[in-house]
C-alpha cells in the first residue's frame, strides 16, 4: 500500500498528474504519456486495494469454513482425567 501511494506521489511530483485536495480530491488533466497512464493506474489500484483485500479475506475464510465442515466432529474428548478417552 505504501509502495502504491509512493508511486502515485512520485508521478504527481513529476507532473504526470495534477491532484488538489480542498476538501475533496480533484484530479484533473490526463496527459497521454506513459508516466501519466502509469500514475493513474497506480492510483486506481491504490483505491481498489481495500476491496481486493476484503475479497481475498472472504475467500480465505470461506475455504477455512469448508475445511472445518468437511472435517466433521471429533469422536474423542481431550483433557478428561488427564488422558485422551474414546467415546
PyMOL commands that set and color helices and strands:
alter all, ss='L'
color gray80, all
select helices_A, chain A and resi 2-13+34-71
alter helices_A, ss='H'
color red, helices_A
select strands_A, chain A and resi 18-21+25-28+76-80+83-86
alter strands_A, ss='S'
color yellow, strands_A
deselect
rebuild
show_as cartoon
